[in-house]
Amino acid sequence: MENRKFEPEIDFKELVKNPIRLFGWIYPLLIILMLGIGIFFVKNLDNINKNKFSPLLTDSSFVKNEVDISMKKGGIVPAVDIALISSPSDDFINKGKELYLANCSSCHGELGKGDGVAGLSLNPKPRNFLVTDGWTNGRTLSDLYKTLQEGIIKNGMAAYEYLPASDRLAIISFIRTFTNFPEITNDEVALLDVTYKLSEGTKVPNTIPISLASELIINEYSNKINEKTIINLSNELSNNVKISENVNNIQKIQKLLFIPDSIWNKNVLVSIVTQDPYNFGMKSSVAFMKNSDWDLMFALLNKYRVK
């Protein structure tokens, strides 16, 4: 009987008739293929996970009128019920929930996880209230109130001093329901009352819509920015392809020229533009501009700023 276990050479014609003889090579070939796919995936991990256009970024031109601040007459808001600070009632917490959903959830998320749609383009990301580490001001009652009172400019956190003190405390009471926060002591409440005069009532300034305020500012300083300046700024922005492809309205970019010197820096520019690109003459795709392009845009705006 002929022994076919060993052959002097491969008979390829025989392989065509009986391909099962190659079955033993399938396993090493599969291993090599999987290894190649794995190496490709790891080397291109950043590109695979990078979206060219975020499906969750909403053009603010469609919601601007809904989220704009309404016009209100200021005055003296009644004193805060100090007892509600350390022992908030269900009604007080529910009021805080309504205010939180209206003012905070777009960035911090409905459950306080920092996953709101408006916060997707922010760097650093909005605070996740369920995480105990990395708080800029801290997690105590006083720390939370200070944050709402003053904001944290470098993190893109806006100040809510225009809200009555009781409303801010209601928001804090609701936020504290997300997870365990430091206990509120009587001494802390007393110090908060002395610092912010909560039991004396709060003076609330008049408020007008942001869109109207922007128009008034532009009109007020229009004599300081002539048409030639706008043309020059437009030409310089257009010379950079990465910037120009994100510009939507050069006239609205004028608003950026009036940011006060006290807070003017590149981080502030990035924060306010990415939060509301349409309002400042940019497209939502501006969130994906490179740091070098932001540096150039900041330098150009700084050159034409009203000082």
C-alpha positions as CSV (number, residue, x, y, z in Angstrom):
1,M,0.0,0.0,0.0
2,E,1.4,3.4,-1.0
3,N,2.2,5.7,2.0
4,R,0.8,9.2,1.1
5,K,1.7,10.8,4.5
6,F,4.9,12.1,3.0
7,E,5.2,13.4,-0.6
8,P,8.3,14.8,-2.3
9,E,6.4,17.8,-3.6
10,I,2.9,19.3,-3.5
11,D,0.6,18.2,-6.3
12,F,-1.5,21.3,-6.8
13,K,-3.8,19.6,-9.2
14,E,-4.6,17.2,-6.4
15,L,-5.3,20.1,-4.0
16,V,-8.0,21.4,-6.4
17,K,-9.7,18.1,-6.4
18,N,-9.3,17.6,-2.7
19,P,-9.1,21.1,-0.9
20,I,-9.8,19.5,2.5
21,R,-6.1,18.7,2.6
22,L,-5.5,22.5,3.3
23,F,-7.7,22.4,6.4
24,G,-4.8,22.2,8.7
25,W,-3.5,25.6,7.5
26,I,-6.8,27.4,8.3
27,Y,-5.9,27.9,12.0
28,P,-2.5,29.6,11.5
29,L,-4.0,31.7,8.7
30,L,-6.8,32.9,11.0
31,I,-4.4,33.7,13.7
32,I,-2.3,35.8,11.4
33,L,-5.4,37.6,10.0
34,M,-6.7,38.4,13.6
35,L,-3.3,39.6,14.6
36,G,-3.2,41.9,11.6
37,I,-6.7,43.3,12.3
38,G,-5.7,43.8,16.0
39,I,-2.6,45.8,15.1
40,F,-4.5,47.9,12.6
41,F,-7.2,48.6,15.2
42,V,-4.8,49.7,17.9
43,K,-2.8,51.9,15.6
44,N,-5.9,53.7,14.4
45,L,-7.8,53.7,17.7
46,D,-7.9,57.6,17.8
47,N,-9.1,57.9,14.3
48,I,-11.7,55.2,14.7
49,N,-13.2,56.9,17.7
50,K,-13.1,60.5,16.3
51,N,-16.4,61.8,14.8
52,K,-16.1,64.4,12.1
53,F,-19.5,65.7,13.0
54,S,-21.1,65.2,16.4
55,P,-24.7,63.9,16.0
56,L,-25.6,65.5,19.4
57,L,-24.5,69.0,18.8
58,T,-27.5,71.1,18.0
59,D,-27.3,74.3,16.0
60,S,-28.1,77.0,18.6
61,S,-29.9,79.0,15.9
62,F,-32.9,76.7,16.4
63,V,-33.1,77.0,20.2
64,K,-31.6,80.5,20.8
65,N,-35.0,82.2,21.4
66,E,-36.1,79.4,23.8
67,V,-33.1,79.5,26.1
68,D,-32.5,83.3,26.0
69,I,-32.9,85.1,29.3
70,S,-36.3,86.8,29.6
71,M,-36.7,90.5,30.3
72,K,-37.4,91.1,34.0
73,K,-37.6,94.0,36.3
74,G,-35.3,93.8,39.3
75,G,-36.0,94.6,43.0
76,I,-35.7,93.2,46.5
77,V,-36.3,89.5,46.8
78,P,-37.7,88.4,50.2
79,A,-35.3,86.9,52.7
80,V,-34.5,83.2,52.5
81,D,-36.1,80.8,55.0
82,I,-32.9,79.8,56.8
83,A,-34.5,76.6,58.1
84,L,-34.9,75.3,54.6
85,I,-31.2,75.3,54.0
86,S,-30.3,72.5,56.3
87,S,-33.7,70.8,56.2
88,P,-35.2,71.3,52.8
89,S,-38.9,70.4,52.3
90,D,-40.1,68.3,49.4
91,D,-41.6,71.3,47.7
92,F,-38.3,73.2,48.0
93,I,-36.4,70.3,46.5
94,N,-39.0,69.9,43.7
95,K,-38.6,73.7,43.0
96,G,-34.8,73.1,42.8
97,K,-35.4,70.3,40.3
98,E,-37.4,72.5,38.0
99,L,-34.7,75.2,38.1
100,Y,-31.9,72.6,37.6
101,L,-33.6,71.1,34.5
102,A,-34.1,74.6,33.1
103,N,-30.7,76.1,33.8
104,C,-28.2,73.3,34.5
105,S,-29.2,70.0,32.9
106,S,-28.1,71.0,29.4
107,C,-24.4,70.8,30.5
108,H,-24.5,68.6,33.7
109,G,-27.2,66.2,32.5
110,E,-30.6,65.4,34.0
111,L,-29.0,62.9,36.5
112,G,-26.0,65.2,37.2
113,K,-23.4,63.0,35.5
114,G,-21.9,65.8,33.4
115,D,-23.3,64.3,30.2
116,G,-25.5,67.1,28.9
117,V,-25.6,67.9,25.2
118,A,-24.3,71.5,25.6
119,G,-21.3,70.2,27.5
120,L,-20.0,67.8,24.8
121,S,-17.7,70.3,23.3
122,L,-16.4,71.8,26.6
123,N,-12.9,71.2,27.9
124,P,-12.8,70.5,30.8
125,K,-16.1,68.6,30.8
126,P,-19.0,69.8,33.0
127,R,-18.9,68.6,36.6
128,N,-20.2,65.1,37.3
129,F,-21.9,65.5,40.7
130,L,-21.6,61.8,41.5
131,V,-17.8,62.0,41.5
132,T,-16.2,63.2,44.7
133,D,-12.8,64.1,43.4
134,G,-11.5,67.1,41.4
135,W,-13.9,69.8,42.5
136,T,-12.5,73.3,41.9
137,N,-14.3,75.0,44.8
138,G,-15.4,71.9,46.8
139,R,-18.6,70.1,47.7
140,T,-19.8,71.8,50.8
141,L,-22.9,73.9,50.9
142,S,-20.8,77.1,51.0
143,D,-18.7,75.9,48.1
144,L,-21.7,75.1,45.9
145,Y,-23.3,78.5,46.7
146,K,-20.0,80.3,45.9
147,T,-19.9,78.5,42.5
148,L,-23.4,79.6,41.6
149,Q,-22.8,83.1,42.9
150,E,-19.4,83.7,41.1
151,G,-19.1,81.0,38.5
152,I,-15.8,79.4,37.5
153,I,-14.7,81.2,34.3
154,K,-11.7,79.0,33.6
155,N,-14.0,75.9,33.5
156,G,-16.7,77.5,31.5
157,M,-19.1,77.5,34.5
158,A,-21.4,80.5,34.3
159,A,-22.4,82.6,37.3
160,Y,-26.1,82.5,38.3
161,E,-26.1,85.6,40.6
162,Y,-29.1,86.9,38.7
163,L,-31.2,84.1,40.2
164,P,-32.7,84.8,43.7
165,A,-30.8,83.4,46.6
166,S,-33.6,81.0,47.4
167,D,-33.6,79.6,43.9
168,R,-29.9,78.9,44.0
169,L,-30.3,77.2,47.4
170,A,-33.2,75.2,45.9
171,I,-30.9,74.1,43.1
172,I,-28.2,73.1,45.6
173,S,-30.8,71.1,47.6
174,F,-31.8,69.2,44.5
175,I,-28.2,68.5,43.4
176,R,-27.5,67.1,46.9
177,T,-30.1,64.4,46.2
178,F,-27.8,62.9,43.5
179,T,-25.4,61.4,46.0
180,N,-24.0,61.8,49.5
181,F,-22.6,65.3,50.1
182,P,-20.9,66.7,53.3
183,E,-23.3,67.3,56.1
184,I,-24.6,70.9,56.5
185,T,-23.8,72.3,59.9
186,N,-25.5,75.1,61.8
187,D,-22.2,77.1,61.8
188,E,-21.9,76.8,58.0
189,V,-25.4,78.1,57.6
190,A,-24.8,81.0,59.9
191,L,-21.6,81.9,58.1
192,L,-23.3,81.7,54.7
193,D,-26.0,84.0,56.0
194,V,-23.5,86.5,57.3
195,T,-21.5,86.4,54.1
196,Y,-24.4,86.8,51.6
197,K,-27.0,88.4,53.9
198,L,-29.6,85.7,53.0
199,S,-31.9,86.6,55.9
200,E,-31.9,90.3,54.8
201,G,-33.3,89.7,51.3
202,T,-31.5,89.9,48.0
203,K,-31.3,92.7,45.5
204,V,-31.9,91.4,42.0
205,P,-30.8,93.6,39.1
206,N,-32.9,94.1,36.0
207,T,-32.3,91.5,33.3
208,I,-32.7,91.7,29.5
209,P,-32.4,89.0,26.8
210,I,-28.8,88.2,25.8
211,S,-29.6,88.9,22.1
212,L,-30.9,92.4,23.0
213,A,-27.9,93.1,25.2
214,S,-25.6,92.0,22.4
215,E,-27.3,94.4,20.0
216,L,-27.1,97.3,22.5
217,I,-23.4,96.7,23.1
218,I,-22.7,96.6,19.4
219,N,-24.6,99.8,18.8
220,E,-22.9,101.5,21.7
221,Y,-19.4,100.7,20.4
222,S,-20.3,100.9,16.7
223,N,-18.4,104.2,16.4
224,K,-15.2,102.5,17.6
225,I,-15.4,99.8,15.0
226,N,-15.6,101.0,11.4
227,E,-16.4,99.0,8.3
228,K,-12.8,98.9,7.4
229,T,-11.9,97.1,10.6
230,I,-14.6,94.5,10.0
231,I,-13.3,94.0,6.5
232,N,-9.7,93.6,7.6
233,L,-10.7,91.1,10.4
234,S,-12.8,89.2,7.9
235,N,-9.9,89.0,5.4
236,E,-7.5,87.8,8.0
237,L,-9.9,85.1,9.3
238,S,-10.5,84.0,5.7
239,N,-6.8,83.5,5.2
240,N,-6.9,80.6,7.6
241,V,-8.8,77.7,6.0
242,K,-9.6,75.9,9.2
243,I,-11.0,79.1,10.8
244,S,-12.9,80.4,7.7
245,E,-14.7,77.1,7.2
246,N,-16.2,77.5,10.7
247,V,-17.3,81.1,10.3
248,N,-21.0,81.6,9.8
249,N,-21.6,85.4,10.2
250,I,-18.7,87.9,10.4
251,Q,-21.0,90.6,11.8
252,K,-21.8,88.5,14.9
253,I,-18.1,87.9,15.5
254,Q,-18.0,91.6,16.5
255,K,-19.5,90.5,19.9
256,L,-16.2,88.8,20.8
257,L,-14.4,92.2,20.5
258,F,-16.2,93.6,23.5
259,I,-15.3,90.9,26.1
260,P,-14.0,92.8,29.2
261,D,-10.2,92.8,29.7
262,S,-10.7,91.3,33.2
263,I,-11.7,87.9,31.8
264,W,-10.3,88.1,28.2
265,N,-8.1,85.1,27.5
266,K,-8.0,82.1,25.0
267,N,-9.8,79.7,27.4
268,V,-12.7,82.2,27.8
269,L,-12.9,82.6,24.0
270,V,-13.0,78.8,23.4
271,S,-15.6,78.3,26.2
272,I,-18.1,81.0,25.1
273,V,-17.8,80.3,21.4
274,T,-18.2,76.5,21.7
275,Q,-21.2,76.9,24.1
276,D,-23.1,79.1,21.7
277,P,-21.3,79.2,18.3
278,Y,-24.2,80.6,16.2
279,N,-24.7,83.6,18.5
280,F,-21.0,84.5,18.0
281,G,-21.0,84.0,14.2
282,M,-19.5,80.5,14.1
283,K,-20.7,77.1,13.1
284,S,-21.1,74.1,15.5
285,S,-18.1,72.5,13.8
286,V,-15.9,75.1,15.6
287,A,-15.8,72.6,18.5
288,F,-13.4,70.5,16.5
289,M,-10.9,73.3,15.6
290,K,-7.3,72.5,16.6
291,N,-5.5,74.4,19.4
292,S,-3.2,76.1,16.9
293,D,-6.2,77.5,15.1
294,W,-7.7,78.8,18.3
295,D,-4.3,80.5,19.1
296,L,-4.5,82.3,15.7
297,M,-8.1,83.3,16.1
298,F,-7.4,84.6,19.6
299,A,-4.5,86.7,18.3
300,L,-6.5,88.1,15.4
301,L,-9.4,89.1,17.7
302,N,-7.0,90.6,20.2
303,K,-5.6,92.8,17.5
304,Y,-9.0,94.3,16.7
305,R,-10.6,94.3,20.2
306,V,-12.2,97.4,21.7
307,K,-10.1,98.3,24.7
